[in-house]
């Protein structure tokens, strides 16, 4: 059966619907990253951080960013937090990272993290955390104390990712 010319033309100039879905998801992801960067930059500007040393722009694409005040209350969580934990930013704001801990969370690792925070030192640890649905996951945390231009502790920032190694 021979196709007529109009069928041939339309098939050459059409894009599969799935391609549009991927494009839409990618655009939304870029918008979320841009929005997150604006929020973090606002905090950094307000509290006079040196953002360059933190490499937020590079890391926000691949990692979840959680910013706490000096009392460890969450003041910012990047949009990707929902993908990793099931919680939205609104659900975690004002709470402490303890909300992600549970029965399998190692107390030794938590003690090491608390000690680093107390001493205002950077740390890198993997901890067993819990999602909103109750399932556990391994969370690799790179925590950094953030100081203002006067050298005073302002916040803590954690760059987090799910550790999928066995």
Protein Blocks (a to p, Z undefined) as FASTA:
>chain_A
ZZdfklmmmmmmpccfklmmmmmmmmmmmmmmmmmmmmmmmmmmmnopafklnommmmmm
mmccddddfkopafbdcfklmmmnopafklmgopafklmgcfklcfklmmmmmmmmmnop
acddddddddfkopacdddddddddddfkopafbdcddddddfbZZ
